[in-house]
Amino acid sequence: MNLILLNNFCKRKGSIDICMPSALGLFISGFFLVVGISVGAGYYFGKQQAAVAEQQPYADVEQVLVADREVLLEEKAQLQAHLDALSIRIGSLQAQMLRIDALGDRLVDVAQLDSDEFDFSQEPAIGGIATPDNAVSRDIQDLISDVNNFNQLIEDRTEKLDLLEELIATGKLYEEITPSGRPVVKGWLSSRFGKRIDPKSGKKNFHRGYDYAGKTGADVVAVASGLIIRSEYQKGFGNMIEIKHPDGYSTLYAHNKKNLVSVGDMVKKGDKIALLGSTGRSTGPHVHFEVRRNGKYINPRKYVKR
């Protein structure tokens, strides 16, 4: 007879023998497997979190840089707009400067001044310490240079125009107050300054002025601005007028048909002061014209030819 001894820890089911020690081994193996997987998963997750945490500061910095870049681009656009506006303004100033230069040249010609002293086409001499080329961008540097040049040009042109205005004003004033031109608008020279045969007596005498003949009633005009100091009838001269001018000058107009001004009147160069006539000691309608300086008689020749 054969005996089969069965352990209480083992059971047979079909053809598979299941023993308690084997089941326990499988359980322990499964436990460690789960633990290993959990530890591995935890390690992997922790590493991923650490990587994310490590990358976060860089992401923040990148966001800041992007924001700063947008601000810089906006400021650059605004700056470019200002530069464009400044460029347009400089172009307008250039056009105005050309007109000023043309005006200055014209005034120099009219005033008959030395063009070398008032050369509006020449830029003023300037200088200064050089700055590095890379200090600012080329466009901005050009604009700043243009503005500085315009400041120099404006100062130079202003100084020249002020001086030119002063010279022209002085010249005009001098022409205004200094005897020049003829005392009649229409007429002709009938007798000169110096020795001559007196038309009334036939004797030699000294003629102290110029005689201008013309039609009765023609205009007699002042040859310079001044103050009327005499307007009266005088024996020999008939109706006569004397004008006092600056710098010791005085002029006399005699034989007038009618005086049109009174003592104390101020007259300007070219003003009508009398009507041509033949009053006093005269042989026909004319105006006797004299020029004096500091009481001395002067030949009117150089004054009437001005």
VEXDREN-2710 file (C-alpha; in Angstrom, 1 decimal):
% VEXDREN-2710
k/r/px/py/pz
1/MET/0.0/0.0/0.0
2/ASN/1.3/3.5/-0.9
3/LEU/0.8/6.5/1.4
4/ILE/0.6/10.1/0.2
5/LEU/1.4/12.7/2.9
6/LEU/-0.2/16.1/2.5
7/ASN/1.0/19.2/4.2
8/ASN/-1.6/21.4/5.6
9/PHE/-0.1/24.4/3.9
10/CYS/-0.5/22.9/0.4
11/LYS/-3.6/22.1/-1.4
12/ARG/-4.2/20.6/-4.8
13/LYS/-6.6/22.1/-7.3
14/GLY/-6.7/20.6/-10.6
15/SER/-3.2/20.1/-11.7
16/ILE/-1.8/23.1/-9.9
17/ASP/-0.3/22.8/-6.5
18/ILE/-0.7/26.0/-4.4
19/CYS/1.4/26.1/-1.2
20/MET/1.2/28.8/1.4
21/PRO/4.9/29.6/1.4
22/SER/4.8/30.3/-2.3
23/ALA/1.8/32.6/-1.9
24/LEU/3.6/34.5/0.8
25/GLY/6.6/35.0/-1.5
26/LEU/4.4/36.3/-4.2
27/PHE/2.8/38.7/-1.9
28/ILE/6.1/40.0/-0.6
29/SER/7.4/40.4/-4.2
30/GLY/4.3/42.3/-5.2
31/PHE/4.5/44.6/-2.3
32/PHE/8.1/45.5/-3.0
33/LEU/7.2/45.9/-6.7
34/VAL/4.5/48.4/-5.8
35/VAL/6.8/50.2/-3.3
36/GLY/9.4/50.4/-6.0
37/ILE/7.0/51.7/-8.6
38/SER/5.7/54.3/-6.1
39/VAL/9.2/55.4/-5.1
40/GLY/10.2/55.6/-8.8
41/ALA/7.1/57.6/-9.7
42/GLY/7.6/59.9/-6.7
43/TYR/11.2/60.5/-7.7
44/TYR/10.3/61.1/-11.3
45/PHE/7.5/63.5/-10.3
46/GLY/9.7/65.3/-7.8
47/LYS/12.4/65.7/-10.5
48/GLN/9.9/67.1/-12.9
49/GLN/8.7/69.5/-10.3
50/ALA/12.2/70.5/-9.5
51/ALA/12.9/71.1/-13.2
52/VAL/9.7/73.2/-13.5
53/ALA/10.7/75.2/-10.4
54/GLU/14.2/75.6/-11.8
55/GLN/12.8/77.0/-15.1
56/GLN/10.3/79.3/-13.5
57/PRO/12.7/82.2/-12.8
58/TYR/13.9/82.1/-16.4
59/ALA/10.3/82.3/-17.6
60/ASP/9.7/85.3/-15.4
61/VAL/12.8/87.0/-16.7
62/GLU/11.7/86.3/-20.3
63/GLN/8.3/87.9/-19.6
64/VAL/10.0/91.0/-18.2
65/LEU/12.3/91.2/-21.2
66/VAL/9.4/90.9/-23.6
67/ALA/7.6/93.6/-21.8
68/ASP/10.7/95.9/-21.8
69/ARG/11.2/95.2/-25.5
70/GLU/7.6/96.3/-26.2
71/VAL/8.2/99.5/-24.2
72/LEU/11.4/100.2/-26.0
73/LEU/9.8/99.7/-29.4
74/GLU/7.1/102.1/-28.5
75/GLU/9.5/104.7/-27.2
76/LYS/11.6/104.2/-30.3
77/ALA/8.5/104.8/-32.5
78/GLN/7.7/108.0/-30.6
79/LEU/11.3/109.2/-30.9
80/GLN/11.3/108.5/-34.6
81/ALA/8.1/110.5/-34.9
82/HIS/9.8/113.4/-33.1
83/LEU/12.8/113.1/-35.3
84/ASP/10.6/113.2/-38.4
85/ALA/8.9/116.3/-37.2
86/LEU/12.2/117.9/-36.4
87/SER/13.5/117.1/-39.8
88/ILE/10.5/118.7/-41.4
89/ARG/11.0/121.8/-39.2
90/ILE/14.7/122.0/-40.3
91/GLY/13.7/121.8/-43.9
92/SER/11.3/124.7/-43.4
93/LEU/14.1/126.7/-41.7
94/GLN/16.4/126.0/-44.6
95/ALA/13.8/127.4/-47.0
96/GLN/13.4/130.5/-44.8
97/MET/17.1/130.9/-44.5
98/LEU/17.4/130.9/-48.3
99/ARG/14.8/133.7/-48.5
100/ILE/16.7/135.7/-45.8
101/ASP/20.0/135.3/-47.7
102/ALA/18.3/136.5/-50.9
103/LEU/16.9/139.5/-49.0
104/GLY/20.2/140.3/-47.5
105/ASP/22.0/140.1/-50.8
106/ARG/19.4/142.4/-52.3
107/LEU/19.7/144.9/-49.5
108/VAL/23.5/144.9/-49.9
109/ASP/23.1/145.7/-53.6
110/VAL/20.5/148.5/-53.0
111/ALA/22.7/150.0/-50.3
112/GLN/25.7/149.7/-52.5
113/LEU/27.8/148.2/-49.7
114/ASP/30.8/145.9/-49.9
115/SER/29.5/142.4/-50.7
116/ASP/32.6/140.9/-49.1
117/GLU/31.7/142.3/-45.7
118/PHE/28.0/141.2/-46.1
119/ASP/28.3/137.8/-47.8
120/PHE/25.0/136.1/-47.0
121/SER/26.0/133.0/-49.0
122/GLN/29.0/132.2/-46.7
123/GLU/28.5/130.1/-43.6
124/PRO/29.9/131.5/-40.3
125/ALA/33.2/130.0/-39.0
126/ILE/32.5/127.5/-36.3
127/GLY/34.4/124.9/-34.4
128/GLY/34.6/122.8/-31.3
129/ILE/35.9/119.6/-29.7
130/ALA/35.1/116.4/-31.6
131/THR/32.9/113.8/-30.1
132/PRO/33.0/110.0/-30.7
133/ASP/31.1/108.9/-33.7
134/ASN/29.4/106.2/-31.7
135/ALA/28.2/108.5/-29.0
136/VAL/24.7/108.7/-30.5
137/SER/23.0/107.3/-33.6
138/ARG/24.0/108.9/-36.9
139/ASP/20.5/110.2/-37.6
140/ILE/20.2/112.0/-34.2
141/GLN/23.7/113.3/-34.5
142/ASP/23.0/114.7/-37.9
143/LEU/19.9/116.5/-36.6
144/ILE/21.7/117.9/-33.6
145/SER/24.4/119.1/-35.9
146/ASP/21.9/120.7/-38.2
147/VAL/20.2/122.5/-35.3
148/ASN/23.6/123.8/-34.0
149/ASN/24.5/125.0/-37.5
150/PHE/21.2/126.8/-37.8
151/ASN/21.7/128.5/-34.5
152/GLN/25.1/129.7/-35.8
153/LEU/23.5/130.8/-39.1
154/ILE/20.7/132.6/-37.4
155/GLU/23.0/134.5/-35.1
156/ASP/25.3/135.4/-38.0
157/ARG/22.4/136.5/-40.2
158/THR/20.8/138.5/-37.4
159/GLU/24.0/140.3/-36.7
160/LYS/24.5/141.1/-40.4
161/LEU/20.9/142.3/-40.9
162/ASP/21.0/144.4/-37.8
163/LEU/24.2/146.1/-38.9
164/LEU/22.8/146.4/-42.5
165/GLU/19.6/147.9/-41.2
166/GLU/21.6/150.4/-39.1
167/LEU/23.8/151.4/-42.1
168/ILE/20.8/151.7/-44.4
169/ALA/18.9/153.8/-41.9
170/THR/22.0/155.9/-41.3
171/GLY/22.4/156.3/-45.1
172/LYS/18.8/157.1/-45.6
173/LEU/18.9/159.6/-42.8
174/TYR/22.0/161.2/-44.2
175/GLU/20.4/161.4/-47.6
176/GLU/17.2/162.8/-46.1
177/ILE/18.9/165.6/-44.1
178/THR/21.7/166.5/-46.5
179/PRO/20.9/168.8/-49.5
180/SER/20.7/166.8/-52.7
181/GLY/18.9/167.1/-56.0
182/ARG/17.2/170.1/-57.8
183/PRO/14.7/172.5/-56.1
184/VAL/12.3/172.2/-59.1
185/VAL/10.5/169.2/-60.5
186/LYS/10.4/170.7/-64.0
187/GLY/12.7/173.4/-65.2
188/TRP/16.2/174.1/-66.4
189/LEU/19.4/175.6/-65.1
190/SER/19.6/179.2/-66.3
191/SER/22.5/180.6/-64.2
192/ARG/25.4/179.1/-62.2
193/PHE/27.3/179.9/-59.0
194/GLY/30.2/182.4/-59.3
195/LYS/31.1/185.6/-61.2
196/ARG/28.6/186.8/-63.9
197/ILE/27.2/189.8/-65.6
198/ASP/24.2/191.1/-63.6
199/PRO/21.1/190.8/-65.9
200/LYS/19.7/194.1/-64.5
201/SER/22.7/196.4/-64.1
202/GLY/25.0/194.8/-66.7
203/LYS/27.8/194.9/-64.2
204/LYS/30.0/192.0/-62.9
205/ASN/28.9/190.6/-59.6
206/PHE/29.1/187.3/-57.7
207/HIS/26.2/185.0/-58.0
208/ARG/25.8/183.0/-54.8
209/GLY/23.6/180.2/-56.0
210/TYR/21.9/178.5/-59.0
211/ASP/18.9/179.8/-60.9
212/TYR/16.4/177.3/-62.3
213/ALA/13.9/178.8/-64.9
214/GLY/10.5/177.3/-65.6
215/LYS/6.8/177.9/-66.0
216/THR/5.1/180.2/-63.5
217/GLY/3.4/178.2/-60.8
218/ALA/5.6/175.1/-61.2
219/ASP/6.4/173.3/-58.0
220/VAL/9.4/174.3/-55.9
221/VAL/10.5/171.5/-53.5
222/ALA/12.8/171.1/-50.5
223/VAL/16.1/169.4/-51.3
224/ALA/16.4/168.1/-47.8
225/SER/14.4/167.6/-44.6
226/GLY/14.5/170.5/-42.1
227/LEU/12.9/173.4/-40.3
228/ILE/11.4/176.5/-41.9
229/ILE/13.2/179.4/-40.3
230/ARG/12.1/182.1/-42.8
231/SER/9.1/182.4/-45.1
232/GLU/8.7/186.1/-46.0
233/TYR/8.9/188.8/-48.7
234/GLN/12.4/190.3/-48.9
235/LYS/13.6/193.1/-51.1
236/GLY/15.6/191.7/-54.0
237/PHE/14.6/188.1/-53.2
238/GLY/10.8/188.7/-53.3
239/ASN/8.9/185.8/-51.7
240/MET/11.7/183.6/-50.2
241/ILE/12.0/180.6/-47.9
242/GLU/15.0/179.4/-45.9
243/ILE/15.2/175.9/-44.4
244/LYS/17.6/174.9/-41.7
245/HIS/19.0/171.4/-41.9
246/PRO/21.2/169.4/-39.5
247/ASP/25.0/169.5/-39.6
248/GLY/25.1/173.2/-40.2
249/TYR/23.4/173.2/-43.6
250/SER/20.7/175.6/-44.8
251/THR/19.0/176.2/-48.2
252/LEU/17.3/179.2/-49.6
253/TYR/14.5/179.5/-52.3
254/ALA/13.7/182.9/-53.7
255/HIS/11.5/184.8/-56.3
256/ASN/8.6/182.5/-55.5
257/LYS/5.1/183.3/-56.8
258/LYS/3.7/182.0/-53.5
259/ASN/5.2/180.5/-50.3
260/LEU/3.3/177.4/-49.2
261/VAL/4.9/177.0/-45.8
262/SER/5.3/179.0/-42.6
263/VAL/8.0/179.6/-40.0
264/GLY/8.3/176.6/-37.7
265/ASP/7.0/174.0/-40.2
266/MET/8.9/170.8/-40.5
267/VAL/9.3/169.6/-44.1
268/LYS/10.7/166.5/-45.7
269/LYS/12.9/166.0/-48.7
270/GLY/10.8/166.5/-51.8
271/ASP/7.9/168.3/-50.1
272/LYS/6.4/171.2/-52.2
273/ILE/7.1/174.4/-50.4
274/ALA/6.4/177.1/-53.0
275/LEU/5.2/178.0/-56.5
276/LEU/7.8/179.2/-59.0
277/GLY/7.5/182.9/-59.8
278/SER/9.3/186.1/-60.6
279/THR/8.9/188.3/-57.5
280/GLY/11.6/190.7/-56.3
281/ARG/14.5/191.6/-58.5
282/SER/13.9/189.2/-61.4
283/THR/13.8/189.1/-65.2
284/GLY/11.5/186.1/-65.5
285/PRO/10.0/183.1/-63.7
286/HIS/12.7/181.2/-61.9
287/VAL/13.8/180.1/-58.4
288/HIS/17.1/181.4/-57.0
289/PHE/18.6/178.5/-55.0
290/GLU/21.4/178.8/-52.4
291/VAL/23.2/176.3/-50.2
292/ARG/25.0/177.4/-47.0
293/ARG/27.0/175.6/-44.4
294/ASN/27.7/177.3/-41.1
295/GLY/26.8/180.6/-42.7
296/LYS/29.2/180.2/-45.7
297/TYR/27.9/180.1/-49.3
298/ILE/28.7/176.8/-51.1
299/ASN/28.6/176.0/-54.8
300/PRO/25.3/174.0/-55.2
301/ARG/26.8/172.0/-58.1
302/LYS/27.9/168.9/-56.1
303/TYR/24.5/168.8/-54.2
304/VAL/22.2/169.1/-57.2
305/LYS/24.0/166.3/-59.0
306/ARG/23.5/163.8/-56.2
END
